[in-house]
């Protein structure tokens, strides 16, 4: 038994004698070191991420290029088409107008197309008060007639007496008893009495006419249209633009019935701000856009009216505007469908140059009274002061401060400052 125990203990002693004690401690120490440094490694990685996040990054921007080219300054405004010559047909007399059968768009021919006819109007009915007044007027005129008859009888009697007196004086003319003055007085009295009789007769005729007029006001005679119709013909050739009075109605002289014009002879009317109209002149080229076709129409300014008018804008601001009239130049067949009062977009050229240095208008901004822009130089934004000239809203003329080929920032954000790091978008 002891030998077996010794034999089993012998290998253990041999293994223990071959491995040193400090070697086991060294392995345990290395593992503990790595385990202790892991939190520090994580802290360093987190700190590196924070530092990287705090580092300034380039601002993504869009750029444009300053280049030389043509520039045309235009004034854009909404306009509308209108027939150049329009005619409003009105009623020439008072009466009952028959129904107008024409509709907007119907063609008419001058002097041949019947627009409508007007019949004499029927006398209006009298209410009780108006009838009483008319009856009183008849009674008054009848009484005046009786008074005039009595006055005529008296005047005739006085005339006969004066005539008899004159005859007696003329009978004793040769006797020398009557003086010349008495004879002249008798002749004058006879003439005066005769004149009074004629005046009363005329007044009696006037009263008869007034009495007939008063009796006519009480009556309501039937109106015959035979021979009394007024036919209204078209004064010009063209088509009907608008019908003001379509139904049968009693009209007064001057009542508008319909409007006639030639829709193929149109012009463009635009309400331009007075400050923009100052730079325009007759003959300036005009582009008519947004009219319904693919290509813009060409036109020319014909007239700029001298008087402005006040118009309230959509924002409630009072504006002074001027009517600018434009003629179309060689309109295509597709534009024949344009009618009266159609909306269009008018762009009037007020300035043009074939060779100027231009940049996109979105690259410029103002600081006080100075125009500035950011120039793109190797990933850095540099603030540049420039002198701006004319602009058409998309491109702006640069008089100084930039050269052809320089890149500028378009719509730079507020985060961009002079010297900021920027990066172009793909």
Secondary structure as GFF3:
##gff-version 3
##sequence-region A 1 426
A	DSSP	alpha_helix	2	18	.	.	.	ID=ss1
A	DSSP	alpha_helix	21	54	.	.	.	ID=ss2
A	DSSP	beta_strand	59	65	.	.	.	ID=ss3
A	DSSP	beta_strand	67	83	.	.	.	ID=ss4
A	DSSP	beta_strand	86	90	.	.	.	ID=ss5
A	DSSP	beta_strand	95	97	.	.	.	ID=ss6
A	DSSP	beta_strand	107	108	.	.	.	ID=ss7
A	DSSP	beta_strand	114	119	.	.	.	ID=ss8
A	DSSP	alpha_helix	128	171	.	.	.	ID=ss9
A	DSSP	three_ten_helix	173	175	.	.	.	ID=ss10
A	DSSP	alpha_helix	180	218	.	.	.	ID=ss11
A	DSSP	beta_strand	230	233	.	.	.	ID=ss12
A	DSSP	beta_strand	238	243	.	.	.	ID=ss13
A	DSSP	beta_strand	249	251	.	.	.	ID=ss14
A	DSSP	beta_strand	256	261	.	.	.	ID=ss15
A	DSSP	beta_strand	266	273	.	.	.	ID=ss16
A	DSSP	alpha_helix	274	277	.	.	.	ID=ss17
A	DSSP	beta_strand	285	289	.	.	.	ID=ss18
A	DSSP	beta_strand	297	304	.	.	.	ID=ss19
A	DSSP	beta_strand	309	312	.	.	.	ID=ss20
A	DSSP	beta_strand	318	328	.	.	.	ID=ss21
A	DSSP	three_ten_helix	333	337	.	.	.	ID=ss22
A	DSSP	beta_strand	343	360	.	.	.	ID=ss23
A	DSSP	three_ten_helix	361	363	.	.	.	ID=ss24
A	DSSP	beta_strand	365	367	.	.	.	ID=ss25
A	DSSP	beta_strand	370	377	.	.	.	ID=ss26
A	DSSP	beta_strand	380	391	.	.	.	ID=ss27
A	DSSP	beta_strand	395	400	.	.	.	ID=ss28
A	DSSP	beta_strand	407	410	.	.	.	ID=ss29
A	DSSP	beta_strand	422	424	.	.	.	ID=ss30
###
